[in-house]
């Protein structure tokens, strides 16, 4: 009789980087709607909320995929942190819209400028995700570009805050100041994701 040979098959691993990139693209949709809202398109608020919800669903799918994967191209902790960081930025956009609506405060030119840099920052991060399984030097370059945009946002933030101090309506100034801080917090979130990309790349080198 011919001896039987056992064959071992490794389970297929889900495309976790593909799912992360999908979350990134959906986050871009959210931040593009947020930018439109900040430029005065009030109806874009609903689009921000819808995209945030869609991004949440993808984040949950990524969490499940990472837990089920036999191997992952990045360490699971890094994948979780990248996904969570994106989620925090998009949640920040949704919350900023909600707070502005509650305060009946219309976005101004400073918010419009900062929203654009948040959107481009998320675009750069999403580009970086697309290269994490290939050209990691390019992924790092994209992450660096995201940080540069946030440095520009920081200057815009400081300038907007300085102008705000000169305003006469104290209640409006305080409300606007709080919204500005939300924009700054979102920007810091973008930087944290970019830094995590760099950290993950170094660990895998």
Secondary structure, 3 states (H helix, E strand, C coil): CCCCCCCCCCCCCCCHHHHHHHHHHHHHHHHHHHHHHHCCCCCHHHHHHHHHHHHHHHHHHHHHHHHHCCCCCCCHHHHHHHHHHHHHHHHHHHHHHHHHHHHCCCCCHHHHHHHHHHHHHHHHHHHHHHHCCCCHHHHHHHHHHHHHHHHHHHHHHHHHHHHHHCCCCHHHHHHHHHHHHHHHHHHHHHHHHHHHHHHHHHHHC
